[in-house]
């Protein structure tokens, strides 16, 4: 039995980290939730995105072209639903009243945060094109028929993406104690406005 190629794991880490790191609506949401409700809330938010990244990584690494083709054909519908959801989250965040202290780490709330960002990431089917381009650029396209190598690569993608969200939520959490309730209200307003703009931009591009 062939051994695990740890160079593939490292390249998967690079892919996952590089796709997660650019600050988009999920990054803003992670920052805001960390400031408002604590590091676990921010981490749960990021792990939802990391799971979706890993799922798209599976589609690319295992050569599941029938799934990628379906997602790309449905990109208008997925983008429309995702854009509307971003607008909803933006308005809800803008109007949110800051809590006096971090919310308790209830499983239901954390699961909802995880699920919402998982859904948002999945509703951007063009993400799979990013994976395909990066895979090809790193010379990984030939791994599509090698299931062990593909699995190692996908694990690396998840760990790379998750490491970014752990770093971001941890870093922001360190600043939370210095932020007053009044400042949190402005964080909510600015974050909500940015997320709403992202949602409107998605809808405008579709139209």
C-alpha positions as CSV (number, residue, x, y, z in Angstrom):
1,X,0.0,0.0,0.0
2,X,1.4,3.4,-1.0
3,X,2.3,5.8,1.7
4,X,0.8,9.2,2.2
5,X,2.4,12.0,0.2
6,X,2.8,14.8,2.7
7,X,3.9,17.2,0.0
8,X,0.3,17.0,-1.3
9,X,-1.0,17.7,2.3
10,X,1.2,20.8,2.4
11,X,0.0,22.0,-1.1
12,X,-3.6,21.4,0.0
13,X,-2.9,23.6,3.1
14,X,-1.6,26.3,0.8
15,X,-4.7,26.1,-1.5
16,X,-7.2,26.2,1.5
17,X,-5.4,29.1,3.2
18,X,-5.1,31.1,0.0
19,X,-8.7,30.7,-0.9
20,X,-10.0,31.5,2.6
21,X,-7.7,34.5,3.4
22,X,-9.1,37.2,1.1
23,X,-11.6,39.2,3.2
24,X,-15.0,39.0,1.6
25,X,-18.5,38.8,3.2
26,X,-17.6,35.7,5.2
27,X,-14.5,37.3,6.6
28,X,-16.6,40.4,7.7
29,X,-19.2,38.1,9.2
30,X,-16.5,36.2,11.1
31,X,-15.0,39.4,12.5
32,X,-18.3,40.8,13.5
33,X,-19.5,37.6,15.2
34,X,-16.2,37.2,17.0
35,X,-16.5,40.8,18.4
36,X,-20.2,40.4,19.3
37,X,-20.3,36.9,20.6
38,X,-16.8,35.6,21.2
39,X,-14.2,33.5,19.5
40,X,-16.2,30.3,19.3
41,X,-18.9,32.1,17.3
42,X,-16.3,33.4,14.9
43,X,-14.6,30.0,14.6
44,X,-17.9,28.3,13.9
45,X,-18.6,30.8,11.2
46,X,-15.3,30.2,9.6
47,X,-15.5,26.4,9.8
48,X,-18.8,26.5,7.9
49,X,-16.8,28.1,5.0
50,X,-13.9,25.7,5.5
51,X,-16.3,22.7,5.1
52,X,-17.8,24.2,1.9
53,X,-14.2,24.8,0.6
54,X,-13.4,21.1,1.4
55,X,-16.6,20.0,-0.4
56,X,-15.6,22.0,-3.5
57,X,-12.1,20.6,-3.1
58,X,-13.6,17.1,-3.3
59,X,-15.4,17.9,-6.5
60,X,-12.2,19.2,-8.1
61,X,-9.8,16.6,-6.7
62,X,-12.0,13.6,-7.4
63,X,-12.8,14.8,-10.9
64,X,-16.5,14.9,-10.3
65,X,-17.2,16.9,-13.4
66,X,-20.9,16.0,-13.5
67,X,-21.4,17.8,-10.2
68,X,-19.3,20.8,-11.2
69,X,-21.2,21.1,-14.5
70,X,-24.5,21.0,-12.6
71,X,-23.4,23.7,-10.2
72,X,-22.2,25.9,-13.0
73,X,-25.4,25.5,-14.9
74,X,-27.3,26.5,-11.8
75,X,-25.0,29.4,-10.9
76,X,-27.7,32.0,-11.6
77,X,-30.2,30.5,-9.2
78,X,-27.5,29.7,-6.5
79,X,-26.1,33.2,-6.9
80,X,-29.5,34.8,-6.6
81,X,-30.4,32.9,-3.5
82,X,-27.0,33.6,-2.0
83,X,-27.2,37.3,-2.9
84,X,-30.6,37.6,-1.2
85,X,-29.3,35.8,1.9
86,X,-26.3,38.2,2.1
87,X,-28.7,41.2,1.9
88,X,-30.8,39.6,4.7
89,X,-27.7,39.0,6.9
90,X,-26.5,42.6,6.1
91,X,-29.7,44.2,7.3
92,X,-30.0,41.9,10.3
93,X,-26.4,42.7,11.3
94,X,-26.9,46.4,10.8
95,X,-29.9,46.5,13.1
96,X,-28.5,44.1,15.7
97,X,-28.2,45.5,19.3
98,X,-24.8,44.7,20.9
99,X,-25.0,42.3,23.8
100,X,-23.6,43.4,27.1
101,X,-21.4,40.3,27.2
102,X,-20.4,37.4,25.0
103,X,-23.3,35.0,24.4
104,X,-23.0,31.5,25.9
105,X,-21.6,29.0,23.5
106,X,-24.9,27.2,22.9
107,X,-24.8,24.4,20.4
108,X,-27.9,25.6,18.6
109,X,-26.5,29.1,18.0
110,X,-23.1,27.8,16.9
111,X,-24.7,25.3,14.6
112,X,-26.7,28.0,13.0
113,X,-23.6,30.2,12.5
114,X,-21.8,27.2,11.0
115,X,-24.7,26.3,8.7
116,X,-25.3,29.9,7.4
117,X,-21.7,30.3,6.2
118,X,-21.6,26.8,4.8
119,X,-24.7,27.7,2.7
120,X,-23.3,31.1,1.7
121,X,-20.0,29.5,0.5
122,X,-21.9,26.8,-1.4
123,X,-24.1,29.4,-3.2
124,X,-21.0,30.6,-5.1
125,X,-20.4,27.8,-7.6
126,X,-17.6,29.7,-9.3
127,X,-15.5,28.8,-6.3
128,X,-15.0,25.4,-8.0
129,X,-13.4,27.2,-10.9
130,X,-10.9,28.8,-8.5
131,X,-10.0,25.3,-7.2
132,X,-9.7,23.9,-10.7
133,X,-7.4,26.8,-11.7
134,X,-5.2,26.5,-8.6
135,X,-5.0,22.7,-8.9
136,X,-3.9,23.0,-12.5
137,X,-1.4,25.7,-11.6
138,X,0.2,23.6,-8.9
139,X,0.4,20.6,-11.2
140,X,-2.2,18.6,-9.2
141,X,-4.8,17.9,-11.9
142,X,-3.3,14.4,-12.4
143,X,-4.4,13.4,-8.9
144,X,-8.1,13.1,-10.1
145,X,-7.8,9.3,-10.5
146,X,-5.8,8.6,-7.3
147,X,-8.3,8.5,-4.5
148,X,-5.8,8.4,-1.6
149,X,-3.9,11.4,-3.0
150,X,-7.2,13.2,-3.7
151,X,-8.3,12.6,-0.1
152,X,-5.0,13.9,1.3
153,X,-5.3,17.0,-0.8
154,X,-8.9,17.7,0.3
155,X,-7.8,17.2,4.0
156,X,-5.1,19.7,3.4
157,X,-7.6,22.2,1.9
158,X,-9.9,21.9,4.9
159,X,-7.0,22.3,7.4
160,X,-5.6,25.2,5.5
161,X,-8.9,27.0,5.3
162,X,-9.7,26.2,9.0
163,X,-6.3,27.5,10.1
164,X,-7.1,30.9,8.6
165,X,-10.4,31.1,10.4
166,X,-8.8,30.1,13.7
167,X,-6.1,32.7,13.2
168,X,-8.7,35.4,12.3
169,X,-11.1,34.7,15.1
170,X,-8.3,34.3,17.6
171,X,-6.7,37.6,16.6
172,X,-10.0,39.5,16.6
173,X,-11.0,38.0,20.0
174,X,-7.9,39.5,21.6
175,X,-9.2,42.9,20.6
176,X,-12.7,42.3,21.9
177,X,-12.0,43.3,25.5
178,X,-11.0,46.7,24.4
179,X,-14.2,47.4,22.5
180,X,-17.1,49.2,24.2
181,X,-20.8,48.5,23.6
182,X,-21.0,51.8,21.7
183,X,-18.1,50.7,19.5
184,X,-19.8,47.3,18.9
185,X,-22.9,49.1,17.7
186,X,-20.7,50.8,15.0
187,X,-19.1,47.5,14.2
188,X,-22.6,46.1,13.6
189,X,-23.5,49.0,11.4
190,X,-20.4,49.0,9.3
191,X,-20.3,45.2,9.0
192,X,-24.0,45.1,8.1
193,X,-23.5,47.7,5.4
194,X,-20.5,45.9,3.9
195,X,-22.3,42.5,3.9
196,X,-25.4,44.2,2.3
197,X,-23.2,45.8,-0.4
198,X,-21.7,42.4,-1.2
199,X,-25.2,41.0,-1.5
200,X,-26.4,43.8,-3.8
201,X,-23.2,43.4,-5.9
202,X,-23.9,39.7,-6.4
203,X,-27.5,40.5,-7.5
204,X,-26.4,43.4,-9.8
205,X,-23.8,41.1,-11.5
206,X,-26.5,38.5,-12.1
207,X,-28.8,41.0,-13.7
